[in-house]
Amino acid sequence: MIDTVGVKIGPFAMLDMYGTPHSPALHVVERYRLLDYEAAKQAEERGQRGLSRFGRDPGFARNPDYKGSGLQLEFTVEDEGVFTKPWSASISYRRPLGDWPEMVCAENPHEYFSGRHAATPTSVKPEF
């Protein structure tokens, strides 16, 4: 579980890629869990058919030959400064075709004193 508060507010601050605003009262709770193959397949059939991590980009289409685990993210957003009540959503991911590029989520991966980029955690073996 990841429980996030204190998200920085700025002139371009938004909650998601659609530009949803947020206030200093933002509170996001994320819960990740591995799904077995059947559960991941059912999640896809319920509403994510044809979708990949970035929409309908064929470069990130799911790998139809992969029969392993999937990953589910359930999250709840509370922000009394913007929303009238908390809301929740869920999305499930399955292994894509090709490489799944790593994206650094650190707010500031640059070490000012050394002039180098800070090391970010990486995994040699995929978790799912």
C-alpha positions as CSV (number, residue, x, y, z in Angstrom):
1,M,0.0,0.0,0.0
2,I,1.2,3.5,-0.8
3,D,-0.4,6.4,1.1
4,T,0.4,9.8,-0.4
5,V,-0.2,13.2,1.1
6,G,1.6,16.6,0.8
7,V,1.7,16.7,-3.0
8,K,3.3,19.9,-4.2
9,I,0.9,22.5,-5.7
10,G,2.2,24.5,-8.6
11,P,1.0,26.4,-11.7
12,F,0.9,23.1,-13.7
13,A,0.0,20.7,-10.9
14,M,-2.6,18.1,-11.9
15,L,-3.7,14.8,-10.6
16,D,-3.5,12.8,-13.8
17,M,-2.7,13.1,-17.5
18,Y,-6.1,14.7,-18.2
19,G,-5.4,17.8,-16.2
20,T,-7.6,17.0,-13.1
21,P,-6.6,19.7,-10.5
22,H,-5.9,19.0,-6.9
23,S,-5.6,21.0,-3.7
24,P,-3.3,20.8,-0.6
25,A,-5.9,18.4,0.9
26,L,-5.1,15.6,-1.7
27,H,-4.8,12.1,-0.2
28,V,-4.2,9.1,-2.5
29,V,-4.1,5.5,-1.4
30,E,-2.7,2.9,-3.9
31,R,-2.9,-0.8,-3.4
32,Y,-1.0,-3.1,-5.7
33,R,-1.5,-6.9,-5.9
34,L,-0.4,-9.7,-8.2
35,L,-3.2,-11.4,-10.2
36,D,-3.0,-14.9,-11.3
37,Y,-3.4,-15.5,-15.1
38,E,-7.1,-16.2,-15.0
39,A,-7.9,-13.2,-12.8
40,A,-5.8,-10.9,-15.1
41,K,-7.5,-12.3,-18.2
42,Q,-11.0,-11.8,-16.6
43,A,-10.1,-8.2,-15.7
44,E,-9.1,-7.5,-19.3
45,E,-12.3,-9.1,-20.6
46,R,-14.4,-6.9,-18.2
47,G,-13.4,-3.7,-19.7
48,Q,-9.8,-3.3,-20.8
49,R,-10.0,-5.4,-24.1
50,G,-7.6,-3.9,-26.6
51,L,-6.1,-1.5,-24.1
52,S,-2.5,-1.3,-23.3
53,R,-0.6,0.7,-20.7
54,F,-0.8,3.8,-22.8
55,G,-4.1,3.3,-24.5
56,R,-4.3,1.8,-27.9
57,D,-0.6,2.1,-28.7
58,P,0.3,-1.2,-30.5
59,G,3.9,-0.8,-29.2
60,F,2.6,-1.6,-25.7
61,A,-0.1,-4.1,-26.6
62,R,-0.2,-7.1,-24.2
63,N,1.7,-10.2,-25.0
64,P,-0.9,-12.9,-26.0
65,D,1.7,-15.7,-25.3
66,Y,2.4,-14.7,-21.7
67,K,0.4,-16.9,-19.3
68,G,1.9,-15.6,-16.0
69,S,0.7,-13.1,-13.4
70,G,-0.8,-9.7,-14.0
71,L,-0.7,-6.6,-11.8
72,Q,-3.7,-4.8,-10.4
73,L,-3.7,-1.2,-9.0
74,E,-6.7,-0.1,-6.9
75,F,-6.6,3.5,-5.8
76,T,-8.7,5.9,-3.8
77,V,-8.5,9.7,-4.2
78,E,-9.7,12.1,-1.5
79,D,-9.5,15.9,-1.9
80,E,-12.2,17.9,-0.2
81,G,-10.7,21.0,-1.9
82,V,-11.7,19.7,-5.3
83,F,-14.1,16.7,-5.0
84,T,-17.4,16.4,-3.2
85,K,-16.6,12.8,-2.0
86,P,-13.7,10.3,-2.4
87,W,-13.6,8.2,-5.5
88,S,-11.9,4.9,-6.4
89,A,-10.8,3.1,-9.6
90,S,-8.9,0.0,-10.6
91,I,-6.7,-0.9,-13.5
92,S,-5.0,-4.2,-14.3
93,Y,-1.8,-4.6,-16.3
94,R,-0.6,-7.6,-18.2
95,R,2.9,-8.2,-19.7
96,P,3.3,-6.1,-22.9
97,L,4.9,-7.2,-26.1
98,G,8.6,-6.3,-26.1
99,D,10.2,-4.3,-23.3
100,W,8.3,-2.3,-20.8
101,P,10.3,0.9,-20.4
102,E,11.2,2.0,-16.9
103,M,9.9,5.4,-15.9
104,V,11.5,7.2,-13.0
105,C,8.9,8.7,-10.7
106,A,11.4,10.5,-8.4
107,E,10.5,14.2,-8.1
108,N,14.2,15.2,-8.4
109,P,16.7,12.4,-9.4
110,H,19.5,14.9,-9.7
111,E,22.2,15.2,-7.0
112,Y,23.0,18.9,-6.8
113,F,26.2,18.6,-4.9
114,S,27.9,15.9,-7.0
115,G,26.4,17.1,-10.3
116,R,25.3,13.5,-11.1
117,H,22.0,11.8,-11.4
118,A,21.0,9.9,-8.3
119,A,20.8,6.1,-8.6
120,T,17.3,4.8,-9.0
121,P,16.3,1.3,-8.0
122,T,16.1,-1.2,-10.8
123,S,15.2,-4.9,-10.9
124,V,17.1,-7.5,-12.9
125,K,14.2,-9.9,-12.9
126,P,10.6,-8.9,-13.6
127,E,8.2,-9.3,-10.7
128,F,5.4,-10.4,-12.9
